[in-house]
Structures are given as C-alpha cells and as structure tokens.
Amino acid sequence: MSQEETAAPFYDFNYSRFLLKDLYDIDMQPDDYIERAYNVYRAIGNIATAVYSFKFTIDSTGKVQLPCNLEFIEAVSTGQDNLNDSTELTVLYSNENISPNGYMADIILNPTDKISVPQTSVLHPTGNFIPYQLRGTAGNLHLEFSADYVNSSCVCIYRGVIVDADDNPILFRKEAEAIAAQLAFLDTQKRVFMRDPNAMPILAYIKGEANRMMAAAKVPEHITQNQWNRVFSALTTHNRKVYHSSYKPLQ
C-alpha cells in the first residue's frame, strides 16, 4: 500500500466511457475510446504506479520479456534476496496516492530521540548490477544480455502502471470525470470544424469545464496529517526540531 494514504478509491478505465454517455450523451466505440482516453490520461500525468520485481534466468537467446505495464526500469542485478519464492511479479511498493505529494520525505521522529532516515529502500537491489539493452516497443519490451550472462539468475526491479482487470490503467474519480469532459470537448471541437451549427454554442462551456476538471484531476484527493507532518519536518532545520514532537496542522 502507499505511504500513509487515506484511501484507494479506484475505478476501472472504462468508467469514463460510461460518464461520457451519461453526462454528455456521446457514444464512442470502445477502441476509439481507449486510444483517445489514454492520451488524456497521460496528459493528466497522475500515473498510478507500483514498484515491482521479478526474477529470471537468462537463456541461450539472451532475451528476457518484460511485463506490459512497465514504465521505468530501476535496476537489473544478480541478487534475489528480496524476492519471495514465487516466479510471478512481487509488488515491493505501491504508490497509489499518485500526486505531487504522493511520497513525502522520510524524515520522522522515533522513540529513541533520533531522527530516522532509512538508508535502504525497496529500490535498492542486492547482488551486482549487470549490463543490458532495452529493446522493443511500448507494451512489448524486452531485455537483451551478452552471451557472458547466459544461465545467470537475475532480478529486475521496475516501476509499472497499476492496471485493472482488462490491463488498462486504474483511475481516481476525478481523473475519470476529467477524461470524460476532455473527450466531450474534443468531440465538440471536431463537430465545430465539421460545420455543425449546434456545436459552436456549447464549445466555450465544455472547454471551460474540461480545463477545470483536468486541473482538478492533477490535485491530490486529500493529504493526510501524517503527510503534512513529513512536509513540516522536512522544511524545518535540524536546530529547530523538537524531539518527540509532531508538526500537527490542526489544533
């Protein structure tokens, strides 16, 4: 789960398609919707990610297929100490808040009168780093290794998108509403260029609504007092810190 989060209120990716019809009476073919909604989702930028790891053995081809939800590779190494016995993906950390404040500085006060700053994280691999080449296209990427590493047992740690049952990105409600509004705006704008006389009168309205919802979707749902405590702690110089004291924003 994410760090000191309040909740994880996710919707599947097709929920915006329902809102598009329900709120704006616009029907869109499933394939067209996925393509267009995904572009809007990327424009919002709040990508729900988790840190995954998986172990593998390099065979004679020197190629290892990567999961389709990969966003960024963190490390490829020979160590497997931090993995369970499963051959499937291991979720090391799930960042479900997905906002500019989704991860706060790890500066907290502990009962031993010391400021606790962890020296390792789930992104820290064991073993030795090994060289690789990233090949393929988005959604179909693989790692390539030289013949020197054939039969080596390795681990890959990466950041991947959290997906729904259909392997599409999950959404917060504000993101789903923003996608629906933005698609409605794009549809109306297209009809204006097609000289539809009924489209022009509502273009300004739907553009404003889409912009407002897109901006709202980029703002966190809620910031917990725990997270504010980390913010205040990180902003306070060490000579002003008070041990056993939290920076509570509410009195």
C-alpha positions as CSV (number, residue, x, y, z in Angstrom):
1,M,0.0,0.0,0.0
2,S,1.1,3.6,-0.4
3,Q,2.8,5.6,2.3
4,E,0.3,6.7,5.0
5,E,-2.5,7.1,2.5
6,T,-6.1,7.8,3.4
7,A,-7.8,5.5,0.9
8,A,-7.5,3.9,-2.6
9,P,-10.8,4.8,-4.4
10,F,-10.1,3.4,-7.8
11,Y,-12.3,3.0,-10.9
12,D,-11.6,0.9,-14.0
13,F,-10.6,2.7,-17.2
14,N,-13.9,2.3,-18.9
15,Y,-15.8,4.2,-16.2
16,S,-15.0,7.4,-18.2
17,R,-16.8,5.9,-21.2
18,F,-19.9,5.5,-19.1
19,L,-19.6,9.1,-17.9
20,L,-19.1,10.3,-21.4
21,K,-22.5,8.8,-22.3
22,D,-24.3,9.6,-19.1
23,L,-23.2,13.2,-18.7
24,Y,-22.7,14.3,-22.3
25,D,-24.8,11.8,-24.3
26,I,-21.8,10.9,-26.5
27,D,-21.3,7.4,-27.7
28,M,-17.8,6.3,-28.6
29,Q,-16.6,3.0,-30.0
30,P,-14.5,1.0,-27.4
31,D,-11.3,1.1,-29.5
32,D,-11.6,4.8,-30.2
33,Y,-12.3,5.4,-26.5
34,I,-9.3,3.5,-25.3
35,E,-7.0,5.3,-27.7
36,R,-8.3,8.8,-27.0
37,A,-8.8,8.4,-23.3
38,Y,-5.3,7.0,-22.9
39,N,-3.9,10.2,-24.4
40,V,-5.9,12.3,-22.0
41,Y,-4.8,10.1,-19.1
42,R,-1.2,10.7,-20.0
43,A,-1.9,14.4,-20.2
44,I,-3.2,14.4,-16.6
45,G,0.0,12.8,-15.6
46,N,-1.1,11.2,-12.3
47,I,0.0,7.7,-13.2
48,A,-0.7,5.1,-10.5
49,T,2.4,3.1,-10.3
50,A,3.9,0.3,-8.1
51,V,7.4,-0.9,-7.7
52,Y,7.6,-4.5,-9.0
53,S,10.4,-7.0,-9.1
54,F,10.7,-10.4,-10.8
55,K,13.4,-13.0,-11.0
56,F,14.6,-14.7,-14.2
57,T,17.3,-16.9,-15.7
58,I,18.9,-15.7,-18.9
59,D,18.6,-18.4,-21.5
60,S,20.6,-19.0,-24.7
61,T,18.8,-16.3,-26.6
62,G,20.0,-13.7,-24.1
63,K,16.5,-12.1,-24.2
64,V,14.0,-11.6,-21.3
65,Q,10.5,-10.4,-22.0
66,L,9.3,-7.5,-19.8
67,P,5.8,-7.1,-18.3
68,C,3.5,-5.0,-20.5
69,N,2.8,-2.5,-17.6
70,L,6.4,-1.4,-17.4
71,E,7.1,2.4,-17.1
72,F,10.7,2.6,-16.0
73,I,13.4,0.2,-15.1
74,E,15.0,0.8,-11.7
75,A,17.7,-1.9,-11.6
76,V,18.8,-5.2,-13.2
77,S,21.1,-7.2,-10.9
78,T,22.2,-10.7,-9.9
79,G,20.7,-10.6,-6.4
80,Q,17.4,-12.2,-5.5
81,D,17.4,-11.9,-1.7
82,N,14.5,-9.5,-1.5
83,L,12.1,-11.7,-3.5
84,N,9.7,-14.4,-2.4
85,D,9.7,-17.9,-3.8
86,S,7.1,-17.1,-6.5
87,T,8.0,-16.8,-10.1
88,E,5.4,-14.2,-10.6
89,L,5.8,-10.4,-10.0
90,T,6.5,-9.3,-6.5
91,V,5.0,-5.9,-5.5
92,L,7.6,-4.1,-3.4
93,Y,5.8,-0.8,-3.0
94,S,2.5,0.6,-4.3
95,N,2.3,4.3,-4.8
96,E,-1.5,4.7,-5.1
97,N,-1.8,8.3,-4.0
98,I,-0.3,9.4,-7.3
99,S,0.0,13.0,-6.8
100,P,2.8,15.6,-6.4
101,N,2.6,14.8,-2.6
102,G,2.4,11.0,-3.1
103,Y,5.8,10.4,-1.5
104,M,6.9,12.6,1.4
105,A,10.5,12.9,2.6
106,D,11.2,10.0,5.0
107,I,12.1,12.2,8.0
108,I,10.2,11.1,11.1
109,L,10.9,11.2,14.8
110,N,11.2,7.9,16.7
111,P,11.0,7.0,20.4
112,T,14.8,6.8,20.7
113,D,15.2,10.5,20.3
114,K,16.8,10.2,16.9
115,I,15.7,11.4,13.5
116,S,15.0,8.3,11.4
117,V,16.3,8.4,7.8
118,P,16.2,5.0,6.2
119,Q,19.4,4.1,4.4
120,T,17.9,1.5,2.1
121,S,14.7,1.1,0.2
122,V,12.8,-1.3,-2.0
123,L,14.6,0.2,-4.9
124,H,17.9,-1.0,-3.6
125,P,18.9,-4.2,-5.4
126,T,21.1,-6.9,-3.9
127,G,23.9,-8.6,-5.8
128,N,25.8,-6.9,-8.7
129,F,24.4,-4.7,-11.5
130,I,24.6,-6.3,-14.9
131,P,24.6,-4.5,-18.3
132,Y,21.6,-4.9,-20.6
133,Q,20.0,-3.4,-23.7
134,L,16.3,-2.3,-23.7
135,R,14.7,-3.4,-26.9
136,G,11.2,-3.5,-28.5
137,T,8.3,-1.1,-28.5
138,A,5.9,0.2,-25.7
139,G,4.0,-2.7,-24.3
140,N,6.3,-5.2,-25.9
141,L,9.7,-4.5,-24.4
142,H,12.5,-7.0,-23.6
143,L,15.9,-7.0,-22.1
144,E,18.9,-8.3,-24.1
145,F,22.1,-9.6,-22.5
146,S,25.5,-10.6,-23.8
147,A,26.5,-14.3,-24.0
148,D,28.6,-13.8,-20.9
149,Y,25.5,-13.8,-18.8
150,V,23.7,-16.8,-20.2
151,N,22.4,-19.1,-17.4
152,S,22.7,-16.2,-14.8
153,S,20.0,-15.9,-12.2
154,C,18.9,-12.2,-12.1
155,V,16.3,-9.8,-10.8
156,C,14.7,-6.8,-12.5
157,I,13.1,-4.0,-10.3
158,Y,10.9,-1.7,-12.2
159,R,8.1,0.8,-11.9
160,G,4.9,-0.3,-13.5
161,V,1.4,1.1,-14.0
162,I,-1.3,-0.4,-11.7
163,V,-3.9,-1.8,-14.1
164,D,-7.5,-3.0,-13.9
165,A,-8.8,-6.5,-14.9
166,D,-8.5,-5.5,-18.6
167,D,-4.9,-4.4,-18.2
168,N,-5.9,-0.7,-18.6
169,P,-4.7,2.0,-16.1
170,I,-6.8,2.5,-13.0
171,L,-8.4,5.9,-12.3
172,F,-9.4,8.1,-9.4
173,R,-12.9,9.5,-9.8
174,K,-11.6,13.0,-10.6
175,E,-9.4,11.5,-13.4
176,A,-12.4,9.6,-14.8
177,E,-14.5,12.8,-14.8
178,A,-11.7,14.8,-16.4
179,I,-11.2,12.2,-19.2
180,A,-14.9,12.2,-19.9
181,A,-15.1,16.1,-20.0
182,Q,-12.0,16.3,-22.2
183,L,-13.3,13.8,-24.6
184,A,-16.6,15.7,-24.8
185,F,-14.6,18.9,-25.5
186,L,-12.6,17.2,-28.3
187,D,-15.8,15.7,-29.8
188,T,-17.5,19.1,-29.7
189,Q,-14.4,20.8,-31.2
190,K,-14.4,18.3,-34.0
191,R,-18.0,19.0,-34.8
192,V,-17.3,22.7,-35.0
193,F,-14.7,22.0,-37.6
194,M,-17.3,19.9,-39.4
195,R,-19.5,23.0,-39.6
196,D,-22.1,21.6,-37.2
197,P,-24.2,24.6,-36.2
198,N,-25.2,23.0,-32.9
199,A,-21.7,22.6,-31.7
200,M,-20.4,26.2,-31.6
201,P,-22.8,27.5,-28.9
202,I,-21.6,24.9,-26.4
203,L,-17.9,24.8,-27.3
204,A,-16.9,27.6,-24.8
205,Y,-18.8,26.0,-22.0
206,I,-17.4,22.4,-22.5
207,K,-13.9,23.8,-23.0
208,G,-14.1,25.6,-19.6
209,E,-15.5,22.5,-17.9
210,A,-12.8,20.3,-19.4
211,N,-10.0,22.6,-18.3
212,R,-11.4,22.9,-14.8
213,M,-11.7,19.1,-14.4
214,M,-8.3,18.5,-15.9
215,A,-6.7,20.9,-13.4
216,A,-8.7,19.3,-10.5
217,A,-7.5,15.8,-11.5
218,K,-3.9,16.8,-11.0
219,V,-4.5,17.8,-7.4
220,P,-4.4,15.1,-4.6
221,E,-7.7,13.9,-3.3
222,H,-6.6,14.5,0.3
223,I,-3.4,15.0,2.1
224,T,-3.3,13.2,5.5
225,Q,-1.9,14.9,8.6
226,N,0.8,12.3,8.6
227,Q,1.9,13.5,5.2
228,W,1.7,17.2,6.4
229,N,3.9,16.2,9.3
230,R,6.5,14.9,6.9
231,V,6.3,18.1,4.9
232,F,6.8,20.3,8.0
233,S,9.5,18.1,9.3
234,A,11.4,18.2,6.1
235,L,11.1,22.0,5.9
236,T,12.3,22.5,9.5
237,T,16.0,22.9,10.0
238,H,17.7,20.4,12.4
239,N,18.5,23.1,15.0
240,R,14.8,23.9,15.3
241,K,13.5,20.4,15.6
242,V,11.9,19.2,18.8
243,Y,12.2,15.5,19.6
244,H,9.0,13.6,20.3
245,S,7.1,16.5,18.7
246,S,4.9,16.3,15.7
247,Y,4.1,19.2,13.4
248,K,0.3,18.9,13.7
249,P,-1.5,21.3,11.3
250,L,-4.8,21.0,13.2
251,Q,-5.1,22.1,16.9
